Amino acid sequence: MNFKKVLVVNFVTVALLVAGCGSTSSAITSTDPTAFMSAAAEPGVVVVDVRTPEEFASGHLLGAININLEDPAFAANIAGLDKDVTYAVYCRSGRRSTLASDAMAAAGFTSVVNLAGAGVADLAKNGVTLVAP
């Protein structure tokens, strides 16, 4: 396993331990694709794609920002965000968005909407158009 992945695994492990090993934080709302898109459309909500930059470039939600969960600087990247804003977090399958949501809640974010158990393909199946840069 390369050094970058070891750092990510260690960060996520610590975040999960701090967050209680699951999305039990009251700061996190786990939703299906329909509820996720409703939440993401609310004024002021920041949509976050936690996939790799390559995955993001292949198609993402309009207006989404890319903060790669696998980047060793993930914690530093989220540390610069406003913790009192609502964030709608998604990935390819729901695994990384759940890990990222847990890490965000552990870092003090107050409102995170997680597309749990689903990802961009599920959004597309529900009629959501993905854009590429």
C-alpha positions as CSV (number, residue, x, y, z in Angstrom):
1,M,0.0,0.0,0.0
2,N,1.5,3.4,-0.9
3,F,2.1,6.1,1.6
4,K,-0.7,8.3,0.4
5,K,-3.3,5.5,0.9
6,V,-1.9,4.7,4.3
7,L,-2.4,8.4,5.3
8,V,-6.0,8.3,4.0
9,V,-6.7,5.1,5.8
10,N,-5.3,6.4,9.1
11,F,-7.3,9.7,8.8
12,V,-10.5,7.9,8.0
13,T,-10.0,5.4,10.9
14,V,-9.5,8.2,13.4
15,A,-12.5,10.1,12.0
16,L,-14.7,7.0,12.3
17,L,-13.5,6.4,15.9
18,V,-14.2,10.0,16.8
19,A,-17.6,9.9,15.1
20,G,-18.6,6.7,16.8
21,C,-17.9,4.3,13.9
22,G,-20.9,5.3,11.9
23,S,-23.2,8.0,10.7
24,T,-24.9,8.4,14.0
25,S,-24.2,12.1,14.4
26,S,-27.1,14.4,14.5
27,A,-25.2,16.6,12.1
28,I,-25.6,14.0,9.3
29,T,-28.7,13.2,7.4
30,S,-28.4,10.2,5.1
31,T,-30.8,10.3,2.2
32,D,-31.8,8.6,-1.1
33,P,-31.2,10.2,-4.5
34,T,-34.6,12.0,-4.6
35,A,-34.2,13.6,-1.1
36,F,-30.5,14.3,-1.8
37,M,-31.3,16.3,-4.9
38,S,-34.1,18.2,-3.0
39,A,-31.6,19.1,-0.3
40,A,-28.9,20.0,-2.8
41,A,-31.2,22.4,-4.5
42,E,-31.9,24.4,-1.4
43,P,-30.4,27.9,-1.3
44,G,-27.0,28.1,0.3
45,V,-26.3,24.3,0.2
46,V,-22.8,23.5,-1.0
47,V,-22.6,20.3,-3.1
48,V,-19.4,18.3,-2.5
49,D,-18.2,15.5,-4.7
50,V,-15.6,13.4,-2.7
51,R,-14.4,11.3,-5.6
52,T,-11.0,11.6,-7.2
53,P,-10.3,14.5,-9.6
54,E,-10.4,12.1,-12.5
55,E,-13.8,10.7,-11.5
56,F,-15.0,14.3,-11.0
57,A,-13.9,15.2,-14.5
58,S,-15.8,12.3,-16.0
59,G,-19.1,13.9,-14.8
60,H,-20.4,15.6,-11.7
61,L,-23.4,17.6,-10.4
62,L,-23.6,21.1,-11.7
63,G,-22.0,23.5,-9.2
64,A,-20.4,20.7,-7.2
65,I,-16.9,21.3,-5.7
66,N,-14.4,18.4,-5.7
67,I,-12.8,17.6,-2.4
68,N,-11.1,14.2,-2.9
69,L,-11.5,12.0,0.2
70,E,-8.4,10.0,-0.9
71,D,-6.2,13.1,-0.8
72,P,-4.0,13.1,2.3
73,A,-4.9,16.8,2.6
74,F,-8.6,16.0,2.9
75,A,-8.8,17.1,6.6
76,A,-7.0,20.3,5.7
77,N,-9.2,20.9,2.7
78,I,-12.4,20.6,4.8
79,A,-10.9,22.6,7.6
80,G,-11.2,25.7,5.4
81,L,-14.9,25.4,4.9
82,D,-17.6,27.1,6.9
83,K,-18.8,24.6,9.4
84,D,-22.3,26.2,9.8
85,V,-23.2,25.8,6.1
86,T,-25.2,22.8,4.9
87,Y,-23.1,20.4,2.7
88,A,-24.6,17.8,0.4
89,V,-21.9,15.1,-0.1
90,Y,-21.8,12.3,-2.7
91,C,-19.4,9.9,-4.4
92,R,-19.6,6.9,-6.8
93,S,-21.4,4.4,-4.5
94,G,-22.0,6.0,-1.1
95,R,-19.0,4.5,0.7
96,R,-16.7,7.5,0.4
97,S,-19.5,10.0,1.0
98,T,-20.3,8.2,4.3
99,L,-16.7,8.3,5.4
100,A,-16.4,12.0,4.4
101,S,-19.7,12.9,6.1
102,D,-18.5,11.2,9.3
103,A,-15.2,13.1,9.1
104,M,-17.0,16.4,8.6
105,A,-19.3,15.8,11.5
106,A,-16.3,14.8,13.7
107,A,-14.6,18.1,12.6
108,G,-17.5,20.1,13.8
109,F,-19.7,20.6,10.8
110,T,-23.3,21.1,11.8
111,S,-25.3,20.0,8.7
112,V,-24.2,17.3,6.3
113,V,-26.5,15.6,3.8
114,N,-25.1,12.3,2.7
115,L,-26.2,10.4,-0.4
116,A,-26.0,7.0,1.4
117,G,-25.8,3.7,-0.4
118,A,-26.0,5.4,-3.7
119,G,-23.9,7.5,-6.0
120,V,-23.7,9.4,-9.3
121,A,-25.0,6.5,-11.4
122,D,-28.1,6.4,-9.2
123,L,-28.6,10.1,-9.6
124,A,-28.3,9.7,-13.3
125,K,-30.9,6.9,-13.2
126,N,-33.2,9.3,-11.5
127,G,-32.9,11.9,-14.3
128,V,-30.1,14.1,-12.9
129,T,-27.8,15.5,-15.6
130,L,-24.1,15.2,-15.0
131,V,-21.8,17.8,-16.4
132,A,-18.1,17.6,-17.3
133,P,-15.7,20.6,-17.1
